[in-house]
Amino acid sequence: LAGRAAAHPGVRSGRIRLIVIPTYVQIPAALQAFTATPIVVGAQDVSEFPPGAYTGEVTADELAELGCADDAVGAPIRATPVGTRPPAPGLA
């Protein structure tokens, strides 16, 4: 899949920015699969808060250390059915 996606003319030319957003446990494998391609790997639900006392929250800094280049703050998919918090402005 990585090879086919990277070979797409729109992705190769930069006209299309393809972002893959796997689950947290799949991030390392996705980063490896898309190495040396223009495809960006991101995360599904990054904390809207800075590092600190937010147990279980994954911060943007932590994801950047892994190699993620994109993310979704307050992912609506998680917030709506689970009721954890309202979606961040502009993401609903």
N, C-alpha and C positions, 0 to 999 in steps of 0.2 A: 504494500500500500504506500509506503513512504516513497519508493522509487517512482511509482505511477503519479503520485500527487506532485512530487518535485519536478517531474518531466512535463507537466501541463504547461502549455505555452504562456498562459496568463501568469502563472506562478513564476516561471523562469524569467519572464520579462519584468516582473515587479508590478504589473497592472493589478494583480490579485494578491492580497495578503492572506495567506491561509494560516489559520490558528487552530492548533489541536489542543483541546482542553480535557485531559484525562482525569481520572480520580487521582487522589494524592499518591496512593501506592503504585500507580502506573507511571508517574512522572519520570523517574529515572530511566525506565525502558523507553518511553517516548522520546526523551532527550537523546538517548543513544540511537534510536531508529531514525531520527530526523537530523542527526549531526551532518554537517556539510551540505545541508539543503537550505533553501530560503524559508522553510516552514518554521513557524514560531510555536513553541510549546508554552502553554499557560496553565493556570490553576482554576478550579471551579469556584472556590469560595474563599477569598482572602479576607482576613480580619480588617475591619474598618478602623481598628485601633492600633496604636503603636505597640511595640513589645512591652510587656508588663504583666499585670495580674489578670489576664484573661485566659484562664485554663482551657486548653483544647483549641484555642484559636491559632491559626497559622498566619504569620505576618508577611507582608510584602517583602521585607528584608530577608526572611528565611527562604522564601520562594526564589528570590533573586540569587541567593547563595547556591541553590540547586541548579540554577540555569534557566528558570522560567522568565519569559519576557512579556507576559501578558497575564491578566487575571480578571476575575469578576468579583466585585465587592458586594456583599449581601446578595448573593445569587438568588433571584426570584424563585427559581425552581426549588431551592431548599427552604426559603422563608415562607412561602405560601402554604404548602401542604403540612410542613412540620410545625409552623407557627413559632419559629424561633425568634424572629424579629421582622419588622417590615422591610421590604426591599429598599436599598439605597436609592436616593433621588436619581431619576433618569434611567433606572434599570428595570422599572416595573413594566 
